Amino acid sequence: MTESASQKISTAGGFIAGGLAACGAVTFTNPIELVKTRMQLQGELSKNANVKKIYKNPFQALSLIYKNEGIKGIQKGLVCAYIYQLGLNGCRLGLYEPTRNLINSIFYPNEINSNKIQNIPINIISGAISGIAGAIIGSPMYLIKTRMQSYSQSIKIGEQTHYTSVYQGLSSIYKNEGLKGLFRGVDAAILRTGAGSAVQLPIYNFTKDELLKFDLFEQGPALHLSASVIAGFGVGIVMNPWDVILTRVYNQKGDLYKGPLDCFIKTVKSEGFGALYKGFEAQILRIAPHTVLTLMFMEQTMPLIYKVEKILL
């Protein structure tokens, strides 16, 4: 098996390629991310199980938001999402192979090509480490994005904070809460992204290898699409509870939850365990295509950046 571009590219190149791939994907998936955010905040800490749902399903929610807020409304937080994706996926995708290679070299010191070894536990650990690094770097942007997407003049869901721009949001938080305020909820982000990253690339790589092994596909878009879809569903199932907690911790003004554990306990106590899967339909509608698009774009950006590196270095 020959080395792929992702295994030969530099760490910096992988960071850029991963970030660009994710930015391409989020352009298409940001509207459903907004829907997911509002559905996760709907009925927050309400003990009334029969409370009227304004957003009944992702398609009705998207239509309602578009009707009330227009095209600009369904793309709220897009600039934040771009910056966040550069930080998060630049690390998550760009650091994955270097991290995996380092751990492989420790556990397989006598292997000449240890980077070719696909060890599932090592892959999971590598995915989690790279994802956590991205979550920390991207946390301030996700904080602003969440609050921008939850804000609505027509339908108020959750606590409302109005930012006119990314800069205004960052400066407002820093002025009132300092640097610590910009990283409020980073512990929830670590849990959410660590869980998602621990399964995304390992499932993708494992599925791709198995499909090739049994000659079900050849290298190409069909293989990448199939492996991406399976990885997307896996990520959605594992990550949704942590995503609900993250959304709520980020959106609050500091008066509802002390942290992710407190949010978990209060959410389950008030709304039951089912609340941890609020917005799950939107999650799948978002994460599956986002994972598909990100990983498919990455199959293009990795070779492109590798070619650029060969020319420049």
Beta strands, then each sheet from edge to edge (+ up, - down):
end
